[in-house]
């Protein structure tokens, strides 16, 4: 009888009713999963947010450089499409704010901050996708612009190459402008693709955090 009394005492310590004691074991997996999220996923979010900010600075810097360039004949229309869209500035601003908010949320995971990080990352995914399309269109327009640049010189290489040394220099100017713009746009495209992947992955992680909060956190 003594062991039975001890068992009853342990049951009453766990649950006042002494019958629903298995219910105390149910919240443990949820808390364990939350601990795993905080220990492993949160540092990853901090690293991804830092990369987001770095890529956003690259996009913004290239946008400022493009905006400050003097008009380049036949290539200005290609760059104006990108600048008029506002992606290098508005998109980069969203990326920076999203990365900063993710770092703040990683330190203090409150529901408003988690919801804000999720919303901004979803918007960043949209901006990055639109930016990739615009940059791709600009890259595709460099080849026709380069051909127009060469044709505008009004010289034929078979007839005037040996008599007009300036033809070679004019041709090199068109090729150089195309190469420089293609390199800068390629860097912006790679940064935008990184932003798309990082924002998408961060949105998935914050959505899991929102689900855990809705389950009773």
N, C-alpha and C positions, 0 to 999 in steps of 0.2 A: 504493500500500500504506500510505502514511503516514496518509491520511485514514481508512482502515479502522481503523487502530490507534487513532486518536483517537476514532472512534465507539465502539469496544469499551470504551475507558476511561470514556467518559461513561455507557455502559450499566452497567458494573460499579459506577460510583459511585451510580447510582440503585437498582440491585438487585444483590445478590451473585450471583445466578444468571445475570444477563444476559439472561433470557428473559421473565420476568414483569414487565418494567418498566411495562406499562400499568396494573398494579394500584396504582401510586403515585398515579394520577390519580383513582381511585374515591372515596377519602374526601373529596375537595375539595368536592363539592356539599353533603355533609352538614355540613361545618364552615362552609361559606358560609351555609347556611340557619340554622345555629345563631347565627352572627354577626348575621344579619338579625333573628332573634328577640330577641337581647339588645339590639340598638340601637334597634329600633322598637317591639316589643311590650312589653318590660319597662317603659318609661316610661308606656305606656298603662295597664298594670296598676296602677302606682303611683297614677295619677290616679283610676282607678276605685275603688281601695281607699280613697282619701281621701273620695270621694263616698259610698261604702258606710258609712263611719264617721259621716259627717255625717247621713245618713238614719237611721242607727241611733240617734243621739243625739236626733233629732226624735221618733222612735217612742217611745223610752224616756221622754223628757220629757212627752209627751202622756199616756203611761200613768201616770206619777206624778201628773200633774194630775187625771186621772180618778179615781185611787184616793184622792186627798185631798179631792175634792169632797164636800160634805155631801149627804145623800140628797135627790134631787129627785123629788117625787111623779110617778109614771107613767113617768119616764125612767130610773129606777134599774135597772129590769130590763133595759133595753136595754144599758146600759153594763156591767152585771154579767156579761153573756155574754162580752164582750170581756176583762174583767179576770179572770174565772174560767178562761179559756183559757190565761192566762199569756203570750200572744203579745207584748204590749208589753214584757215583761221578758226572757223566755227568748229570744224571737226577736231582740230588739235585742242581747242578749249575744252570740249567735252571729254576728250581723252585725259587731259591733265586733271580736271575736276574729278573724274571717275577714279583715277588712280589715287589721288589724295584722299578721297572719301573712303576708298577701300582700305587704305593704311589706317585711317582713324577708326574705322569699323573693326579692323583686326584687333585693335587695342581695347575697344569698348563696344561690345556687341549688344547694342540695344535694338529693339524692334524698329524704331524709326530709321536708325542708321542702316540697318540691314536692308530694309525696304528701299531706302534711297540709293544704296549701292547697287541693288538689283536693277532698279529703274535706269540708273545712269549707264550701267553696263549694257543693258538692252539697247538704249539709245546709241551707245558707242558702236555696237555691232551694226546698227543701221547706217550710221555715218561712215563707218569703215567700208561697208559694202558699196555704198554710193561712191565713195572716194576711189575705190579700186576701179569701178566702171569708168569714172571720169578720167583718171590717169591713163587707163588703157586706151581710151579714145584719143587722148593727147599724144600718146606714144605712136599710135597708128597714123596720126596726122603728120608726123615728122618727115616721113619719106616723101609724100607729095610736096610738102613745103620745101624740102631740099632740092627736089627736081625743078620746082618753079624758080628757086634761087639761082640754080645753074643756067636755066633757060633765059632768065632775065639779063644775064651778062651779054647776050647777043653775039656770042662767039662760037665758032665750030672748031672743035679740037683738031679735025683733019686738015683744016685750011689755015688756021691762024696760030697753032700752037708754037710753031717755030719762029713766027714773026712777031708775036705779041707775048712776051714773057709775063705780062700782067694777067693773062688768062689763067695761068697756073695758080697765081696767088688768089685770084678771085674765086676759083674753084675750091681752093683750100679753105677760104673763109666760110663757104657754104657747108663744107664737110665738118669743119671745126665747130660751127654753131650747132649743127645737128648732133654731133658726138657729145658735146657738153650738155645740151638739153636732154638727150637720151639718158646720159648717166645720172643727171639730177632727178629726172622723172622715175628712173628705175629704183633709185634709193628711196624715193617717196612711196613707190609702189610696194617695195619690200616692207617698209615700215607700216604701211597701211594693212598689209596682209598679216603682219604680226599683231597689230592692234585688233584685227578681226578675230584671230584665234584666241588671243588672251582675253578679250572682252567676252567672247562666247563662253570660254571655260570659267571665267570668274562669275558670270551670270548663272551658270549651272551650280557652282558651289554656293552662291548666296541664295539660290532658290532652295537648296537642301537645308540651309540654315533657317529659311522661312518656314519650311515644313516642320522642322524640329521645334521651332518656337510655337507653331500652331498646335502641336501635339501636347502642349502643356508646360512649356518652359516659361 
